[in-house]
């Protein structure tokens, strides 16, 4: 947690985010190589925003979630439900 005791601004980046970001970076590289540098830069910025938003949405909660907060009780093992 942050030293001030509040919620951190950013968390871990989800590995599945790379399924969207890596092709965008590849397309941006092709665009830059093909002579459309400014379009490639725009695509790189969009890929960076995707990573930034993903990291922001995965930030840790400012409180601990209690373990036994649910009213559900698991059925007993070895007995059939009637």
C-alpha positions in Angstrom: 0.0 0.0 0.0 1.0 3.6 -0.3 2.8 5.2 2.6 -0.2 7.5 3.2 -2.5 4.6 3.9 -4.7 5.3 0.9 -5.4 3.4 -2.2 -2.5 3.1 -4.7 -3.2 4.8 -8.0 -2.0 1.8 -10.2 -1.8 -1.9 -9.8 -0.4 -4.8 -11.8 -0.9 -5.0 -15.5 -3.0 -8.0 -16.5 -1.0 -10.4 -18.8 -4.1 -10.8 -21.1 -3.7 -7.1 -21.8 -0.7 -8.0 -23.9 -3.0 -9.8 -26.4 -4.2 -6.3 -27.4 -1.1 -4.2 -26.8 1.5 -6.4 -28.7 -0.4 -6.4 -32.0 -0.9 -2.6 -31.7 2.8 -2.1 -31.2 3.5 -4.4 -34.2 1.1 -2.5 -36.3 2.7 0.8 -35.2 6.1 -0.5 -36.2 4.9 -1.5 -39.6 3.3 2.0 -40.0 6.5 3.8 -39.0 8.5 1.6 -41.3 6.0 2.2 -44.1 6.4 6.0 -43.9 3.4 6.8 -41.7 5.3 7.8 -38.6 2.6 10.1 -37.1 0.0 7.3 -37.4 2.4 4.9 -35.8 2.9 7.3 -32.9 -0.9 7.6 -32.5 -1.2 3.8 -32.3 1.6 3.6 -29.8 -0.1 6.2 -27.6 -3.4 4.2 -27.8 -1.5 1.1 -26.7 0.0 3.0 -23.8 -3.5 4.2 -22.8 -4.7 0.6 -22.9 -1.9 -0.4 -20.5 -2.5 2.6 -18.3 -6.3 2.0 -18.0 -5.7 -1.7 -17.3 -3.3 -0.9 -14.6 -5.6 1.6 -13.1 -8.6 -0.8 -13.0 -6.4 -3.5 -11.3 -5.4 -1.3 -8.4 -5.8 -2.9 -5.0 -8.8 -2.2 -2.8 -8.3 0.3 0.0 -9.7 -2.3 2.5 -9.4 -6.0 3.3 -12.2 -8.2 2.1 -13.4 -10.4 4.9 -13.1 -14.2 4.4 -16.4 -15.3 6.0 -18.7 -12.5 4.8 -21.1 -14.8 2.9 -24.2 -16.5 4.2 -23.8 -19.5 1.9 -23.0 -22.8 3.6 -21.6 -25.7 1.6 -23.6 -28.9 1.6 -22.4 -31.7 3.8 -20.3 -34.2 2.0 -21.4 -37.8 1.9 -25.1 -37.1 2.3 -27.6 -36.7 -0.5 -29.8 -33.6 -0.6 -33.4 -34.4 -0.2 
